[in-house]
């Protein structure tokens, strides 16, 4: 716990400045309202306020280190009552003792001293409360900042692990089914088997080589999507159709690595796996005003009544986009009778 | 003696591989290949093959759903890419399976075993029922229930069901478009339906909370639930407690 007023010279000057102002007011009150000589007014103000300023520094530790597990309100209250009483006792007796070293024959001042005690107590309680309040605000603010830093770090960790997970979680169904198709093709069509092995290798290589949170060109992502869809096409034949409608200027735009793959997997899983009819997966990209729009649409069999999944993949993408671009609503879903559409908006650096 | 077999598999290369491996078995005749659950189930019930190659993941009905709906119970060899739970259940209950991709040796062993069973006239009934039971704990929340309605198969999303009623060894499912029987226990349904949506309001009823319009007093002790189609169902006192916590009466 670093003391807030020693954190930087600026903070220390603010604290000292505040006490200098209080000292000036203190002295002025004695001078004008109690008709005490200027030297005594200054001495009184200096001694008492300097002492409180010094004691006040230590109050930070009471605020910062008080952790009560049971009834924090009550415990905090008791702590402050006792510490305030203790501080006032020491403050006033020490102040009076130092003053006695300076004591001269000043009738006005002696008269003031005899009535000063209640005022000292009241002002002491007032200073104490103000200081404690300031300390609590600082403490709260610090905690808040720490928490947001921690959260940001956590989010970063989550994001990287999510992508690592994505990498390690190449859908085993997809992998084993593809291997089974290759096994079949080695007998019926060896050339095609070889083509599929190369596509599968390229797909796997791309999947495991992407760094978390990195940006790649849309071209690379689309090439990977095409590989994936072509592999699935070998399994499902004409049942799986795809169209890419992408304007040339989009290809060089940057998108987060592996952001599209889960969307194509969804389209195949909920569209192709569950249907006996043809499923068309359409991809359309346009670019306008520093935003790349990607729309992936597929039809599905509304009669399939399949589990429409938990939507975890889509939620994941939405979270990743939010973390990377600090914007909400970069992913929109539109589901109609037999059409499922996902629209991504990827902000581009101008 | 010739053995009649069919293949139910939604991927063409996988079907071709099975056909290729089967060429060496002169005693097995392929009566047909089917690429979705509906046509596959219909084929089993109509063609009554002795041997079926059955994929799990398919459109319309999964291989597991087909098992539950069979009249005619042939020898079955499951083919699957990756399904730990199913594989464990098959192993424990002497139903053979092939993990994709599989070698021709592995295939031959499986088919020979099945052929032997068929020649010995072993009934698969027992094995099939025990596999269904073994798979139960691993099934995720039920989202749909496949039932037979006469000669037709219906897949009913659970949200379309008003309530379930105990009916001897069966459960009667009441929907807006009619009633269906399913060979399940009330206990099973209670465990496998979304418990925030389906409440066991009575010994004989599990009601869909979304269809309950209001709850009325029946007499001093008992209540009845009035459904969207104005049917009234008795609520027992323990059922009333469950219902109250589910819909915060």
HADDOCK unambig.tbl for C-alpha pairs under 7 A between the chains (distance, minus, plus):
assign (segid A and resid 172 and name CA) (segid B and resid 82 and name CA) 6.70 0.50 0.50
assign (segid A and resid 173 and name CA) (segid B and resid 81 and name CA) 5.66 0.50 0.50
assign (segid A and resid 173 and name CA) (segid B and resid 82 and name CA) 5.68 0.50 0.50
assign (segid A and resid 176 and name CA) (segid B and resid 81 and name CA) 5.40 0.50 0.50
assign (segid A and resid 176 and name CA) (segid B and resid 100 and name CA) 6.05 0.50 0.50
assign (segid A and resid 176 and name CA) (segid B and resid 101 and name CA) 6.40 0.50 0.50
assign (segid A and resid 177 and name CA) (segid B and resid 81 and name CA) 5.74 0.50 0.50
assign (segid A and resid 177 and name CA) (segid B and resid 100 and name CA) 6.42 0.50 0.50
assign (segid A and resid 179 and name CA) (segid B and resid 101 and name CA) 6.04 0.50 0.50
assign (segid A and resid 180 and name CA) (segid B and resid 14 and name CA) 6.64 0.50 0.50
assign (segid A and resid 180 and name CA) (segid B and resid 100 and name CA) 5.50 0.50 0.50
assign (segid A and resid 180 and name CA) (segid B and resid 101 and name CA) 4.21 0.50 0.50
assign (segid A and resid 181 and name CA) (segid B and resid 13 and name CA) 5.26 0.50 0.50
assign (segid A and resid 181 and name CA) (segid B and resid 14 and name CA) 5.96 0.50 0.50
assign (segid A and resid 183 and name CA) (segid B and resid 101 and name CA) 6.82 0.50 0.50
assign (segid A and resid 184 and name CA) (segid B and resid 13 and name CA) 5.62 0.50 0.50
assign (segid A and resid 184 and name CA) (segid B and resid 14 and name CA) 6.42 0.50 0.50
assign (segid A and resid 184 and name CA) (segid B and resid 16 and name CA) 6.77 0.50 0.50
assign (segid A and resid 184 and name CA) (segid B and resid 17 and name CA) 4.87 0.50 0.50
assign (segid A and resid 185 and name CA) (segid B and resid 13 and name CA) 6.80 0.50 0.50
assign (segid A and resid 235 and name CA) (segid B and resid 11 and name CA) 5.38 0.50 0.50
assign (segid A and resid 235 and name CA) (segid B and resid 12 and name CA) 6.41 0.50 0.50
assign (segid A and resid 235 and name CA) (segid B and resid 13 and name CA) 6.33 0.50 0.50
assign (segid A and resid 236 and name CA) (segid B and resid 11 and name CA) 5.50 0.50 0.50
assign (segid A and resid 236 and name CA) (segid B and resid 12 and name CA) 6.68 0.50 0.50
assign (segid A and resid 273 and name CA) (segid B and resid 58 and name CA) 6.37 0.50 0.50
assign (segid A and resid 273 and name CA) (segid B and resid 59 and name CA) 5.85 0.50 0.50
assign (segid A and resid 274 and name CA) (segid B and resid 58 and name CA) 6.48 0.50 0.50
assign (segid A and resid 274 and name CA) (segid B and resid 59 and name CA) 3.93 0.50 0.50
assign (segid A and resid 274 and name CA) (segid B and resid 60 and name CA) 6.37 0.50 0.50
assign (segid A and resid 275 and name CA) (segid B and resid 59 and name CA) 5.28 0.50 0.50
assign (segid A and resid 276 and name CA) (segid B and resid 36 and name CA) 6.99 0.50 0.50
assign (segid A and resid 276 and name CA) (segid B and resid 59 and name CA) 6.53 0.50 0.50
assign (segid A and resid 304 and name CA) (segid B and resid 60 and name CA) 5.77 0.50 0.50
assign (segid A and resid 305 and name CA) (segid B and resid 157 and name CA) 6.38 0.50 0.50
assign (segid A and resid 307 and name CA) (segid B and resid 143 and name CA) 6.37 0.50 0.50
